[in-house]
Amino acid sequence: MPDFFWSVDALVVRDNAVFGFGWIFHIDQEIMELRLRINIAGKNSISPTYLVADIGKVREDVEFKFLDQLKARHSGYVFYGAFPVGREISSVDILCLLQNKSTLEIPVPNENLTRFSYDRKVSSSYLFFRQLYIFSKRGMGLIRAGKYNSLWSKVNRYIGGRKNGVLHEPGDLKELLLTSESINLTVIVDHDLGGGANDYRERMVDSIICQKGSVIILTFHVPTLSHILVVTNSRINYRFAIPDKEFFLRAIGYLDVSDIVYNTGVSFLRPEETSPLLIQLKQITSARLKVLIHDYFVVCPSHFLINDEGKYCEIPDIDVCNRCLSRNQQGFSTLFSAQDMSKWRAIWGSLLNTCDEIVTFSNSSLNILRSAYPEIDPLKISVIPHDIRHLKGKSPRILSTSHLQIGVVGQIGFHKGSNFIQRLAIEIKRRKMDCKIVVIGTIEANCDSTIVTETGAYEHSELPDLVEQSGVNVMLFPSIWPETFSYVVHELLGMNLPIASFNLGAPSDRLSSYPNGLILDSTDPKDVLNELISFHRKLYLS
């Protein structure tokens, strides 16, 4: 029997960008790092480009296929990044670093590589049908495993994010709107990755439509590496593929725009173009420009401010930033080809100086923004916490209090603390404690299954019942970056649950005045476990 299993489900190349996903696991060894080596064509000696994968993704279809392999569940990976502009790819390899320090090299077959262009309709159709075939195979695995909620969620994310059609000429956009809909428009620039920023945008769009307005959203569909234009009001809701940002700028020039909102530009190709685009848009339309700080992309391409060592950077000197950026694979850092922090801050500083209003959602975010841009006019910055009225839920009962039982809520990727939870589980097992960690949601890491369990994806309304059924008595918010806000923390606060978090960002600001809150002094699993034990004793045993 082989000891190594893998699949490259899709690998898409457009211009100088690469997106791919699949699954990989070794039956004995933990995978420490997965890299994509992009070999560049040409006579001259050109160094390959390396992209580090986001690993540990839940693949329930692979888990069902390999029922006897514990590592199959978290075998998913995703690649997304860029290689030098104007270069052609000759071949691609996957390099897999194992726990025993050995490296496995996997040549990716050419048939797995899809080269995509906006102008090549055949390529576009081929890409759609190939990815649809891949998702259908994955879907059958989920159906056989009985994971209908996961299947529905994945189908909605992929199909919902694709285009309905193509805009061929910039003037076509105006033709879609009635005369009454072509005035006082709102234009929003936002990613299409899900999460809190997209939830905020959807509520903003709903509010505008309720007031008889129309909205045009420029977003980016990562699986097809395509810019998408969403046109929506009470009458229509269309998604169109467009070739680039310049097309978007020309199309908007035909319309009467009153408001421009930058929600976030994370994941867009050539991100250095987004700030000049917004400034030009304001100049063309004379519209009011608002910048929202959902993340720290205006501060750094590593938009969670996680450095090349996998830790919160604390906004160091610019020289330190430049050394970090050249090595940093966190977030979407590789999409910024210049890799020069002075240029990045100059580009985004221009937007912050040009805009009419900047909104942060916590004082913590305000302080970080001022640290990076001390010259910003303080009169244009507002701190407006998110509206959380829709998060109200019943308070679950704490059914067991005799031993510490830890609850973690959400989709826990690296920046949300998956690696920390993995290490915390090791420490719990080392001490032979009667303590479990229940992830209400999913975690993107292979954790000891005798300590860590997952409920899987859930609906918001299910959270109180899931917390109650899990038997947890202390909630841990393990995010390793200074979150600008946290819906999860506010949900847990609304349920009157005890919560611990690191001393980072908006969550710690909020918990500092919460009677059943704990701000952890350390990020070391040994110290954290001691603090959680003391917290549990104080809550239930004193």
VMD Tcl script that draws the C-alpha trace (Angstrom):
set ca {
  {0.00 0.00 0.00}
  {1.39 3.46 -0.84}
  {1.98 5.86 2.05}
  {1.39 9.08 0.12}
  {-1.80 10.26 -1.62}
  {-2.48 13.46 -3.53}
  {-4.53 15.19 -6.21}
  {-4.25 18.47 -8.13}
  {-7.92 19.25 -8.70}
  {-7.37 22.50 -10.56}
  {-4.50 24.83 -11.45}
  {-5.39 28.01 -13.33}
  {-2.98 30.55 -14.85}
  {-4.03 33.98 -16.06}
  {-1.56 36.72 -16.93}
  {1.00 36.38 -14.11}
  {-1.31 34.84 -11.51}
  {-1.83 31.23 -10.40}
  {-4.74 29.70 -8.48}
  {-5.03 26.02 -7.64}
  {-6.45 23.58 -5.15}
  {-6.42 19.88 -4.35}
  {-5.59 17.53 -1.52}
  {-2.54 15.72 -0.19}
  {-1.60 13.61 2.84}
  {0.98 11.14 4.09}
  {-0.32 8.31 6.26}
  {2.50 8.63 8.83}
  {4.14 12.03 8.43}
  {2.68 15.46 9.11}
  {3.01 17.84 6.16}
  {4.91 20.89 7.44}
  {4.86 22.99 4.26}
  {3.59 22.70 0.71}
  {5.11 24.85 -2.03}
  {4.35 25.33 -5.71}
  {7.51 25.71 -7.82}
  {6.81 27.66 -11.00}
  {9.56 27.07 -13.54}
  {9.91 29.97 -15.98}
  {10.44 29.39 -19.72}
  {13.32 31.09 -21.52}
  {16.90 30.64 -22.66}
  {18.37 32.76 -19.92}
  {18.68 31.33 -16.43}
  {15.64 32.56 -14.50}
  {15.02 31.50 -10.93}
  {11.75 29.68 -10.27}
  {8.98 31.36 -8.30}
  {7.75 29.61 -5.16}
  {4.25 29.94 -3.72}
  {3.43 28.52 -0.29}
  {0.08 26.75 -0.03}
  {-2.61 27.32 2.57}
  {-2.90 23.78 3.93}
  {-5.08 21.86 6.36}
  {-8.37 22.59 4.55}
  {-11.24 20.26 5.41}
  {-11.96 17.77 2.60}
  {-14.90 15.66 3.74}
  {-15.01 13.92 0.34}
  {-11.41 12.72 0.78}
  {-12.14 11.73 4.38}
  {-14.99 9.52 3.15}
  {-12.81 8.01 0.42}
  {-10.06 7.11 2.93}
  {-12.10 6.19 6.00}
  {-9.16 4.51 7.75}
  {-6.79 7.49 7.35}
  {-7.03 10.16 10.06}
  {-5.02 12.70 8.03}
  {-7.40 12.58 5.05}
  {-9.93 15.00 6.59}
  {-7.55 17.99 6.68}
  {-5.77 17.18 3.44}
  {-7.03 20.14 1.38}
  {-4.75 22.88 0.09}
  {-5.04 26.12 -1.92}
  {-2.40 28.00 -3.92}
  {-2.85 31.64 -4.95}
  {-0.12 34.07 -5.94}
  {1.84 35.65 -8.76}
  {5.05 35.16 -10.73}
  {7.06 37.84 -12.65}
  {5.06 39.83 -15.20}
  {5.79 39.01 -18.85}
  {7.12 35.51 -18.16}
  {5.79 32.18 -19.41}
  {5.53 29.00 -17.36}
  {7.45 25.99 -18.65}
  {6.44 23.52 -15.92}
  {5.10 23.33 -12.40}
  {6.03 21.10 -9.44}
  {4.67 20.66 -5.94}
  {7.25 20.35 -3.15}
  {6.02 18.70 0.05}
  {8.09 19.08 3.22}
  {7.38 16.31 5.73}
  {7.84 16.26 9.49}
  {10.95 14.05 9.17}
  {12.59 16.85 7.09}
  {12.37 14.91 3.82}
  {10.88 16.58 0.73}
  {8.64 14.92 -1.83}
  {8.60 16.38 -5.34}
  {5.47 16.03 -7.50}
  {5.56 17.15 -11.17}
  {2.17 18.57 -12.11}
  {0.96 17.13 -15.45}
  {0.34 19.69 -18.19}
  {-3.27 18.54 -18.51}
  {-3.87 19.86 -14.98}
  {-2.77 23.36 -15.99}
  {-5.43 25.66 -17.49}
  {-4.16 28.83 -19.14}
  {-7.00 31.32 -19.09}
  {-7.58 34.56 -20.98}
  {-10.55 36.92 -21.00}
  {-10.43 37.12 -24.79}
  {-10.30 33.34 -25.31}
  {-13.91 32.17 -25.05}
  {-12.93 28.56 -25.66}
  {-10.52 28.68 -22.74}
  {-13.14 30.33 -20.54}
  {-15.76 27.70 -21.34}
  {-13.25 24.90 -20.88}
  {-12.29 26.30 -17.48}
  {-15.92 26.46 -16.38}
  {-16.77 22.92 -17.44}
  {-13.54 21.50 -16.05}
  {-14.12 23.10 -12.64}
  {-17.79 22.09 -12.73}
  {-16.67 18.49 -13.37}
  {-14.25 18.71 -10.43}
  {-16.91 20.10 -8.10}
  {-19.41 17.46 -9.23}
  {-16.92 14.69 -8.36}
  {-16.30 16.34 -5.01}
  {-20.04 16.75 -4.56}
  {-20.68 13.05 -5.09}
  {-18.18 12.32 -2.34}
  {-20.01 14.69 0.00}
  {-23.37 13.12 -0.90}
  {-22.06 9.63 -0.18}
  {-20.69 10.94 3.13}
  {-24.06 12.52 3.96}
  {-22.51 16.03 4.17}
  {-25.41 17.89 2.54}
  {-24.84 21.20 4.35}
  {-21.21 21.27 3.21}
  {-22.23 20.44 -0.35}
  {-24.85 23.20 -0.44}
  {-22.40 25.73 0.99}
  {-19.68 24.89 -1.55}
  {-22.07 24.92 -4.52}
  {-23.43 28.31 -3.49}
  {-19.93 29.75 -3.05}
  {-18.78 28.63 -6.51}
  {-21.90 29.07 -8.62}
  {-22.91 32.27 -6.81}
  {-19.53 33.84 -7.48}
  {-19.42 33.20 -11.22}
  {-20.53 35.54 -13.98}
  {-23.95 35.59 -15.66}
  {-22.51 37.04 -18.85}
  {-19.88 39.32 -20.35}
  {-19.83 43.08 -20.92}
  {-18.10 43.60 -24.27}
  {-18.05 47.42 -24.38}
  {-17.87 49.95 -21.49}
  {-21.04 51.65 -22.73}
  {-23.01 48.41 -22.28}
  {-23.22 49.04 -18.55}
  {-25.36 52.17 -18.93}
  {-27.75 50.34 -21.26}
  {-28.65 47.93 -18.44}
  {-30.07 50.70 -16.25}
  {-33.26 52.69 -16.63}
  {-32.86 56.47 -16.74}
  {-34.04 56.76 -13.14}
  {-31.49 54.10 -12.08}
  {-28.53 55.83 -13.76}
  {-28.34 58.65 -11.22}
  {-27.14 58.71 -7.60}
  {-25.45 55.34 -7.95}
  {-23.23 53.76 -5.30}
  {-20.04 52.03 -6.45}
  {-18.41 49.49 -4.11}
  {-15.00 47.82 -4.44}
  {-14.89 44.59 -2.46}
  {-13.48 41.06 -2.46}
  {-15.62 37.94 -2.96}
  {-14.09 35.68 -0.30}
  {-16.95 35.60 2.20}
  {-16.66 36.45 5.88}
  {-17.53 39.53 7.89}
  {-16.54 42.11 5.25}
  {-18.89 40.56 2.69}
  {-21.68 40.33 5.29}
  {-21.23 44.04 5.99}
  {-21.34 44.82 2.27}
  {-24.53 42.80 1.74}
  {-26.31 44.68 4.52}
  {-25.09 47.97 3.03}
  {-26.40 46.97 -0.40}
  {-29.76 45.90 1.05}
  {-30.08 49.29 2.76}
  {-29.33 51.18 -0.47}
  {-31.84 49.12 -2.44}
  {-34.50 49.68 0.23}
  {-33.99 53.40 -0.42}
  {-34.64 52.82 -4.17}
  {-30.96 53.07 -5.05}
  {-28.75 51.05 -7.38}
  {-25.35 49.53 -6.63}
  {-22.43 48.53 -8.84}
  {-19.81 46.29 -7.23}
  {-16.35 45.63 -8.62}
  {-15.14 42.32 -7.22}
  {-12.76 39.50 -8.12}
  {-13.57 35.81 -8.66}
  {-10.40 34.02 -7.58}
  {-11.20 30.52 -9.01}
  {-11.31 31.98 -12.55}
  {-8.94 34.92 -11.85}
  {-11.57 37.25 -13.32}
  {-12.84 40.72 -12.51}
  {-16.59 40.67 -11.97}
  {-19.04 43.56 -12.11}
  {-22.23 43.14 -10.06}
  {-25.15 45.40 -11.02}
  {-28.05 45.27 -8.59}
  {-31.20 47.13 -7.54}
  {-34.83 46.25 -6.82}
  {-35.32 45.27 -10.48}
  {-32.13 43.51 -11.58}
  {-29.19 41.52 -10.19}
  {-26.50 40.69 -12.77}
  {-22.90 39.52 -12.59}
  {-20.70 40.27 -15.61}
  {-17.10 39.39 -16.42}
  {-15.00 42.36 -17.51}
  {-11.41 42.28 -18.80}
  {-9.74 44.59 -16.28}
  {-9.97 47.60 -13.99}
  {-9.48 50.04 -16.89}
  {-12.66 48.72 -18.53}
  {-14.48 49.29 -15.23}
  {-13.24 52.89 -15.03}
  {-14.44 53.66 -18.57}
  {-17.82 52.01 -17.94}
  {-18.47 54.00 -14.77}
  {-17.58 57.21 -16.62}
  {-20.95 57.00 -18.44}
  {-22.90 57.07 -15.15}
  {-23.88 59.56 -12.45}
  {-22.20 58.21 -9.32}
  {-22.83 59.84 -5.93}
  {-20.90 57.52 -3.57}
  {-17.80 55.33 -3.84}
  {-17.07 52.82 -1.07}
  {-13.83 50.89 -0.67}
  {-14.82 47.86 1.40}
  {-11.59 45.89 0.84}
  {-9.36 45.12 -2.15}
  {-7.90 41.90 -0.76}
  {-7.32 39.14 -3.40}
  {-7.42 41.45 -6.47}
  {-4.69 40.91 -9.04}
  {-2.15 43.76 -9.24}
  {-3.40 45.29 -5.97}
  {-1.21 48.36 -6.44}
  {-3.68 49.47 -9.17}
  {-6.71 49.61 -6.85}
  {-5.85 52.83 -5.01}
  {-5.15 54.85 -8.21}
  {-8.35 53.41 -9.69}
  {-10.44 54.73 -6.79}
  {-8.75 58.13 -6.93}
  {-9.41 58.37 -10.70}
  {-12.99 57.28 -10.15}
  {-13.50 60.08 -7.64}
  {-11.97 62.61 -10.05}
  {-14.20 61.47 -12.94}
  {-17.45 61.34 -10.96}
  {-16.88 63.94 -8.21}
  {-18.48 61.36 -5.90}
  {-17.93 61.07 -2.16}
  {-15.26 58.45 -1.40}
  {-15.39 56.40 1.80}
  {-12.69 53.93 2.95}
  {-13.67 51.14 5.37}
  {-11.01 49.39 7.47}
  {-12.18 45.76 7.65}
  {-8.55 44.55 7.53}
  {-5.10 46.12 7.22}
  {-4.59 45.81 3.48}
  {-4.04 49.58 3.24}
  {-1.15 49.08 5.68}
  {0.47 45.92 4.26}
  {-0.09 43.29 1.52}
  {-0.12 40.81 4.42}
  {-3.53 42.15 5.36}
  {-3.69 40.44 8.77}
  {-0.30 41.99 9.66}
  {1.24 38.55 10.08}
  {4.95 38.64 9.33}
  {7.25 36.13 7.65}
  {7.62 34.31 11.00}
  {3.86 33.79 11.29}
  {3.36 36.38 14.07}
  {1.68 39.77 14.42}
  {4.29 42.29 13.26}
  {3.29 45.23 15.55}
  {4.01 47.74 12.70}
  {7.84 47.92 12.86}
  {10.19 50.34 11.09}
  {9.88 50.42 7.31}
  {13.29 48.72 6.86}
  {12.06 45.75 8.88}
  {8.88 45.72 6.76}
  {10.88 45.56 3.53}
  {12.99 42.63 4.75}
  {9.83 40.82 5.87}
  {7.87 41.53 2.68}
  {10.53 39.96 0.45}
  {10.08 36.67 2.34}
  {6.44 36.89 3.37}
  {3.93 34.44 1.89}
  {1.11 35.35 4.26}
  {-2.21 36.63 2.96}
  {-1.82 37.90 -0.59}
  {1.69 39.31 -0.30}
  {3.02 37.72 -3.50}
  {0.46 39.59 -5.63}
  {2.41 42.83 -5.04}
  {5.33 42.34 -7.41}
  {7.37 45.38 -6.31}
  {7.77 43.98 -2.76}
  {8.61 47.48 -1.51}
  {6.75 48.70 1.57}
  {7.61 52.36 0.96}
  {5.86 52.13 -2.42}
  {2.90 50.32 -0.89}
  {2.41 52.95 1.82}
  {2.77 55.76 -0.73}
  {0.15 54.15 -3.00}
  {-2.42 53.58 -0.26}
  {-1.51 56.74 1.62}
  {-2.63 58.69 -1.45}
  {-6.05 57.05 -1.18}
  {-6.34 57.79 2.54}
  {-5.40 61.43 1.93}
  {-7.78 61.80 -1.04}
  {-10.88 60.14 0.39}
  {-13.60 62.07 2.19}
  {-14.09 59.67 5.08}
  {-12.32 56.75 6.77}
  {-14.30 54.39 8.99}
  {-12.68 52.04 11.48}
  {-14.72 49.63 13.57}
  {-12.69 49.81 16.79}
  {-10.22 52.06 18.58}
  {-7.60 49.35 18.15}
  {-7.88 49.64 14.36}
  {-7.72 53.41 14.57}
  {-4.47 53.25 16.54}
  {-2.87 50.79 14.11}
  {-3.89 52.93 11.12}
  {-2.42 56.05 12.75}
  {0.77 54.15 13.54}
  {1.27 53.38 9.84}
  {-0.03 56.75 8.59}
  {0.51 59.43 11.27}
  {-0.10 62.18 8.70}
  {-3.78 61.30 8.12}
  {-6.20 64.09 8.95}
  {-7.84 62.89 12.20}
  {-11.04 64.83 11.37}
  {-11.88 62.46 8.51}
  {-11.60 59.29 10.65}
  {-14.59 57.86 12.50}
  {-14.85 54.87 14.84}
  {-18.21 53.20 14.18}
  {-18.58 49.66 15.61}
  {-20.61 47.19 13.57}
  {-24.34 46.91 14.13}
  {-24.75 43.65 16.05}
  {-28.49 43.67 16.64}
  {-28.89 40.76 14.21}
  {-26.59 38.62 16.39}
  {-28.92 38.35 19.35}
  {-29.45 34.73 20.44}
  {-30.47 32.74 23.46}
  {-27.97 31.96 26.20}
  {-26.94 28.29 26.23}
  {-26.77 26.37 29.49}
  {-23.36 25.30 30.81}
  {-24.05 21.64 31.49}
  {-20.69 20.56 32.92}
  {-18.35 22.58 35.13}
  {-16.20 20.06 37.01}
  {-13.37 20.05 34.43}
  {-12.12 22.64 31.97}
  {-13.71 22.08 28.55}
  {-12.68 24.56 25.84}
  {-14.93 25.83 23.06}
  {-13.68 27.50 19.86}
  {-16.10 28.99 17.32}
  {-15.69 29.59 13.58}
  {-13.69 28.50 10.57}
  {-10.26 28.37 12.19}
  {-7.53 28.91 9.63}
  {-3.94 29.91 10.35}
  {-4.66 33.58 11.13}
  {-7.57 32.49 13.33}
  {-5.24 30.32 15.44}
  {-5.35 26.79 13.96}
  {-1.67 26.22 14.64}
  {-2.07 27.41 18.23}
  {-5.02 25.05 18.83}
  {-2.94 22.19 17.43}
  {-0.14 22.99 19.90}
  {-2.57 23.50 22.79}
  {-3.99 20.01 22.16}
  {-0.47 18.56 22.32}
  {0.06 20.26 25.70}
  {-3.27 18.95 27.05}
  {-2.35 15.42 26.00}
  {1.14 15.75 27.47}
  {-0.39 16.59 30.87}
  {-2.94 13.74 30.53}
  {-5.70 16.17 31.44}
  {-9.41 15.41 31.35}
  {-9.90 18.33 28.97}
  {-11.30 18.52 25.43}
  {-11.38 21.23 22.76}
  {-14.57 21.43 20.72}
  {-14.38 23.48 17.52}
  {-17.89 24.62 16.69}
  {-17.18 24.95 13.01}
  {-14.01 23.68 11.32}
  {-10.27 23.87 11.90}
  {-7.63 23.82 9.16}
  {-5.06 21.66 10.91}
  {-4.50 18.02 11.83}
  {-5.16 17.93 15.58}
  {-5.18 14.99 17.96}
  {-8.71 13.60 17.54}
  {-8.77 12.39 21.17}
  {-8.54 16.04 22.26}
  {-10.04 18.11 19.41}
  {-13.41 17.52 17.74}
  {-15.26 19.55 15.09}
  {-18.98 20.06 14.56}
  {-18.56 21.18 10.95}
  {-20.18 24.19 9.29}
  {-23.25 25.59 11.05}
  {-25.96 28.21 10.64}
  {-25.91 31.28 12.89}
  {-29.20 30.27 14.54}
  {-27.72 26.89 15.53}
  {-24.82 28.29 17.56}
  {-26.45 28.47 21.04}
  {-27.67 24.85 20.80}
  {-24.30 23.65 19.49}
  {-22.49 25.35 22.39}
  {-24.87 23.75 24.87}
  {-24.63 20.28 23.32}
  {-20.82 20.43 23.13}
  {-20.39 20.50 26.92}
  {-17.84 23.34 26.82}
  {-17.58 25.78 29.71}
  {-14.87 28.27 28.64}
  {-14.74 29.83 25.17}
  {-11.35 30.58 23.62}
  {-10.92 33.09 20.78}
  {-7.47 32.10 19.45}
  {-7.01 34.61 16.60}
  {-3.34 35.63 16.24}
  {-3.91 38.97 14.48}
  {-5.41 42.25 15.78}
  {-8.91 41.80 14.41}
  {-10.67 45.01 13.42}
  {-13.87 43.65 14.96}
  {-15.18 40.17 15.71}
  {-18.74 39.05 15.14}
  {-17.87 35.77 16.87}
  {-16.78 37.50 20.08}
  {-19.92 39.63 20.08}
  {-22.08 36.56 19.50}
  {-20.47 34.86 22.50}
  {-20.82 38.02 24.60}
  {-24.51 38.14 23.69}
  {-24.85 34.59 25.04}
  {-23.17 35.59 28.34}
  {-20.41 33.01 27.94}
  {-16.94 33.24 29.55}
  {-14.39 34.15 26.88}
  {-10.58 34.28 26.73}
  {-8.52 35.90 23.96}
  {-4.99 37.07 23.28}
  {-4.15 40.70 23.97}
  {-4.72 41.70 20.36}
  {-7.07 44.03 18.53}
  {-10.75 44.78 18.99}
  {-11.64 41.51 20.79}
  {-9.29 42.24 23.70}
  {-10.54 45.84 23.85}
  {-14.08 44.53 24.25}
  {-13.23 41.75 26.72}
  {-11.26 44.07 28.98}
  {-14.55 45.49 30.32}
  {-16.48 42.20 30.29}
  {-16.89 40.59 33.76}
  {-16.39 37.06 32.41}
  {-13.57 37.97 30.05}
  {-9.91 36.94 30.23}
  {-7.08 38.67 28.37}
  {-4.30 36.10 28.10}
  {-0.82 37.25 29.13}
  {1.01 34.81 26.88}
  {0.74 33.06 23.52}
  {2.70 30.02 24.71}
  {0.37 26.96 24.93}
  {1.77 25.92 28.33}
  {1.13 29.33 29.87}
  {-2.25 29.69 28.16}
  {-3.41 26.34 29.49}
  {-2.42 27.40 33.02}
  {-4.33 30.65 32.62}
  {-7.42 28.82 31.31}
  {-7.30 26.37 34.25}
  {-7.17 29.29 36.72}
  {-9.96 31.08 34.83}
  {-12.13 27.93 35.02}
  {-11.50 27.55 38.76}
  {-12.40 31.21 39.36}
  {-15.63 30.85 37.38}
  {-16.91 27.55 38.71}
  {-14.92 26.17 41.65}
  {-14.20 29.14 43.91}
}
mol new
graphics top color blue
foreach p $ca { graphics top sphere $p radius 0.5 }
foreach p [lrange $ca 0 end-1] q [lrange $ca 1 end] { graphics top cylinder $p $q radius 0.2 }
display resetview
